[in-house]
Amino acid sequence: MILFLAFRPVAPRRPAPPPCRRKRTFLTPYRRLFAAPGALAFTLAAFVGRLPGSMLGISTVLMIATVRDSYALAGAVSATGVAATAVAGPLLGRLVDRQGQAKVAVPAVVLFALGATAMVLCVHHGAPAWALFLCAAGSSGVPSLGAMTRARWAALHRDDPAARHTASSFEQVVDEICFMVGPALAMVLCTAVFPEAGLITAGALLVAGTLLFAAQRRTEPPPHPPAPTGHTPLLRTPGLRAVLLTFLATGAVFGSMEVATVATVRSFGDGSASGAVIALQAAGSCAAGVVFGALPLRGPAATRFVAGVAAMALAVLPLLTADRLTSLAPLLFLAGTATAPTMITGMTLVHRLTPAARLNEGMTTVYTGLLIGISAGAAAGGWTVDHLGPTSAYTTPATAAALALAAALAGWGRLRMPVRVRTEPARPGGPSMPW
């Protein structure tokens, strides 16, 4: 029996079946993104706090214009808030890098709440105009939750460029959703409820979202105290200056586009459709952002950035030919599709050009430039409509897009240069930081 078993041919063992792998789908990069512990929690909290960012300006304007019957005063107060934000934003971003997100965001949002409450009381009780300007300046120093969420993604996926690309795309989509929903919600609250309802709701959401976001401590990037020798100003980085200038002009495209669309739709005799038509541009950007985030990275970021700005400049031109609502609507959606890839790639460049220890400051600086551009573009767009008529309304965004392309092309060489990394002296008990 033993000899029989020894000389019996042995049948080959069947190989074990390979482990079942989930088929890659369009949403696979996003599933992998949110598989990181704590990612969904800080994203949801940040959304609650980011939505009010698109409500504050229009809520303030509608509240003051309705109660005081002065759009001039409302616009001036709103402009004061934008100017204060432009000054305070990068400074708060630097504090966040040095002290940590929670330590800066919580006291800052408390100060915002006090300023916003004072604004509502001053408007309601007829305080002098100078008090409104003080309240606007005092309630504008709020850390950028958008910049802080991007910093968390960068920390979670510091060694995974593909995941950072998907995260940047997702964040751009969130921005577009906020700017689709926020202004409409503010208008409904201020006109259908009572004039102060928009600012009160926005303030409550901003405080709640910021506190919830700050409570997510396990995903918070560690603070980076300043080097003993101090920091070189970020704007001395040539590549970063190129991105900032391009974003300034891009913001002017956004600000003037909204004014131009409202004026054009009214000239067609259907002003009530302005909100829905404006939302089409954001919808186009959302769709492009989702698709762009699922695609693999190809080519240098500088080349993708210039290509995106060029596509944006070309996509604005057909708007000059729109002569009815049915032609304007799809052209706005098409114009929006070039926005997200440009913004996403621009923030990728900011991440590459900015030292890790100053990432919040770098992103806040660039977003502040975008905000200034939006305000300037809105003013320029209004001037164009008043002096040249609604038929020339899209001249301003087309000009701003051409300036954005010129800025991107002028800085293309700087953006393609390899980034030299030097190292800050190591802190006691901690690793050195690239700078």
Residue pairs with C-beta under 8 A, 6 or more apart in sequence:
22 28
26 294
27 294
28 294
29 162
29 163
29 166
29 293
29 294
30 166
30 170
30 293
30 294
32 163
32 166
33 39
33 153
33 157
33 163
33 166
33 167
33 170
34 40
34 43
36 156
36 157
36 219
37 218
37 219
38 216
38 218
38 219
39 153
39 156
39 219
41 216
41 219
42 149
42 152
42 213
42 216
42 219
43 149
43 174
45 209
45 212
45 213
45 215
45 216
46 145
46 146
46 148
46 149
46 174
46 209
46 213
47 174
47 178
47 209
48 205
48 208
48 209
48 212
49 145
49 205
49 206
49 208
49 209
49 210
49 212
49 213
50 145
50 146
50 149
50 174
50 175
50 178
50 209
51 178
51 181
51 182
51 185
51 205
51 209
52 182
52 201
52 202
52 203
52 205
52 206
52 209
53 145
53 146
53 178
53 182
53 206
54 178
54 179
54 181
54 182
54 183
54 186
55 182
55 183
55 185
55 186
55 198
55 201
55 202
55 205
56 81
56 199
56 202
56 206
57 78
57 81
57 82
58 183
58 186
58 187
58 190
58 198
59 186
59 189
59 190
59 198
59 199
59 201
59 202
60 74
60 77
60 78
60 81
60 119
60 136
60 199
61 71
61 74
61 75
61 77
61 78
62 74
62 186
62 187
62 190
62 191
62 195
62 198
63 74
63 120
63 123
63 190
63 195
63 196
63 198
63 199
64 70
64 73
64 74
64 77
64 123
64 132
65 71
65 73
65 74
66 190
66 195
67 123
67 124
67 195
67 196
68 74
68 123
73 129
73 132
76 133
77 132
77 133
77 136
78 136
79 375
80 133
80 136
80 137
81 136
81 137
81 139
81 140
82 140
82 371
82 372
82 375
84 136
84 137
84 138
84 140
84 141
85 140
85 141
85 142
85 368
85 371
86 368
86 371
86 372
88 140
88 141
89 144
89 364
89 365
89 367
89 368
89 371
90 361
90 364
90 365
90 368
92 104
92 108
92 141
92 142
92 143
92 144
92 364
93 143
93 144
93 147
93 360
93 361
93 362
93 363
93 364
93 365
94 358
94 360
94 361
95 104
96 104
96 105
96 143
96 147
96 148
96 151
96 360
96 361
97 223
97 224
97 357
97 358
97 359
97 360
97 361
98 223
98 224
98 225
98 226
99 223
100 220
100 222
100 223
101 143
101 148
101 151
101 213
101 214
101 220
101 221
101 360
102 214
102 215
102 217
102 220
103 223
104 143
105 143
105 145
105 148
105 210
105 213
105 214
106 210
106 211
106 214
108 141
108 142
108 143
109 142
109 143
109 206
109 207
109 210
109 211
110 207
111 138
111 139
111 141
112 139
112 140
112 141
112 142
112 203
112 206
112 207
113 203
113 207
114 138
114 139
115 135
115 136
115 138
115 139
115 140
116 135
116 139
116 199
116 202
116 203
117 203
118 131
118 135
118 138
118 139
119 132
119 135
119 136
119 139
119 199
120 196
120 199
120 200
121 127
122 131
122 132
122 135
123 132
123 195
123 196
124 196
142 206
142 210
143 210
143 360
143 364
144 360
144 363
144 364
144 367
145 209
145 210
145 213
146 171
146 174
146 175
146 363
146 367
147 360
147 363
147 364
147 367
148 213
148 360
149 171
149 213
150 167
150 168
150 171
150 347
150 351
150 359
150 363
151 221
151 359
151 360
151 363
152 219
152 220
152 221
153 163
153 164
153 167
153 168
153 171
154 164
154 167
154 221
154 351
154 356
154 359
155 219
155 221
156 163
156 219
157 163
157 164
157 167
158 356
161 297
162 296
162 297
164 348
164 351
165 293
165 297
165 344
165 348
166 293
166 294
167 293
168 293
168 344
168 347
168 348
168 351
169 289
169 290
169 292
169 293
169 294
169 340
169 344
170 289
170 293
171 347
172 285
172 289
172 340
172 343
172 344
172 347
173 285
173 286
173 289
173 290
173 293
173 340
175 343
176 282
176 283
176 285
176 286
176 289
176 339
176 340
177 282
177 286
179 282
180 279
180 282
180 283
180 286
182 202
183 275
184 275
184 279
185 198
185 201
186 198
186 201
186 202
187 198
187 275
189 197
189 198
189 201
190 196
190 197
190 198
221 359
224 356
224 357
224 358
224 433
225 427
227 424
227 425
227 435
228 425
229 425
231 358
234 240
234 354
234 358
234 361
234 362
234 365
235 241
235 244
235 365
237 353
237 354
238 411
238 414
238 417
239 349
239 353
239 411
239 414
239 415
239 417
239 419
240 350
240 353
240 354
240 362
240 365
240 366
241 411
241 414
242 407
242 408
242 410
242 411
242 412
242 414
242 415
243 305
243 346
243 349
243 350
243 353
243 366
243 411
243 415
244 365
244 366
244 369
245 369
245 407
245 411
246 305
246 309
246 346
246 404
246 407
246 408
246 411
247 346
247 366
247 367
247 369
247 370
247 373
248 369
248 370
248 372
248 373
248 376
248 407
249 373
249 400
249 401
249 403
249 404
249 407
250 309
250 312
250 342
250 343
250 346
250 370
250 373
250 400
250 401
250 404
251 369
251 370
251 371
251 372
251 373
251 374
251 375
251 376
251 377
252 373
252 374
252 376
252 377
252 380
252 396
252 397
252 400
252 403
252 404
253 312
253 316
253 373
253 377
253 397
253 400
253 401
253 404
254 339
254 370
254 373
254 374
254 377
255 373
255 374
255 375
255 376
255 377
255 378
255 379
255 380
255 381
256 377
256 378
256 380
256 381
256 384
256 396
256 397
256 400
257 281
257 316
257 335
257 377
257 381
257 394
257 397
258 278
258 378
258 381
259 377
259 378
259 381
259 382
259 385
259 393
259 396
260 319
260 381
260 384
260 385
260 390
260 393
260 394
260 396
260 397
261 274
261 277
261 278
261 281
261 328
261 332
261 393
262 271
262 274
262 278
263 385
263 390
263 393
264 322
264 328
264 390
264 393
264 394
265 271
265 273
265 274
265 277
265 325
265 328
266 274
266 390
267 390
267 391
268 324
268 325
268 328
270 325
273 325
277 325
277 328
277 329
277 332
278 332
280 329
280 330
280 332
280 333
280 336
281 332
281 333
281 335
281 336
281 339
282 336
283 333
283 336
284 332
284 333
284 334
284 335
284 336
284 337
284 339
285 336
285 337
285 339
285 340
286 336
286 340
287 337
288 336
288 337
288 338
288 339
288 340
288 341
289 340
289 341
289 344
292 340
292 341
292 344
293 344
298 304
300 416
301 345
301 348
301 349
301 352
301 415
302 349
302 412
302 415
302 416
303 416
304 341
304 345
305 342
305 345
305 346
305 348
305 349
305 408
305 415
306 405
306 408
306 409
306 412
306 415
308 338
308 341
308 342
308 345
308 346
309 342
309 401
309 404
309 405
309 408
310 405
310 408
311 338
311 341
311 342
312 335
312 338
312 339
312 342
312 401
312 404
312 405
313 398
313 401
313 402
313 404
313 405
314 338
315 334
315 335
315 337
315 338
316 335
316 394
316 397
316 398
316 401
317 398
318 331
318 334
318 335
319 328
319 331
319 332
319 335
319 394
319 397
319 398
320 394
320 395
320 398
321 327
322 328
322 331
322 394
346 366
347 363
347 366
349 415
350 362
350 363
350 366
351 359
351 362
351 363
352 419
353 362
353 419
354 361
354 362
354 363
355 362
355 433
355 434
355 435
356 433
356 434
356 435
357 424
357 433
357 434
357 435
358 435
373 400
377 396
377 397
377 400
380 396
380 400
381 393
381 396
381 397
384 392
384 393
384 395
384 396
385 392
385 393
388 395
421 434
421 435
422 434
422 435
423 432
423 433
423 434
423 435
424 432
424 433
424 435
425 432
426 432
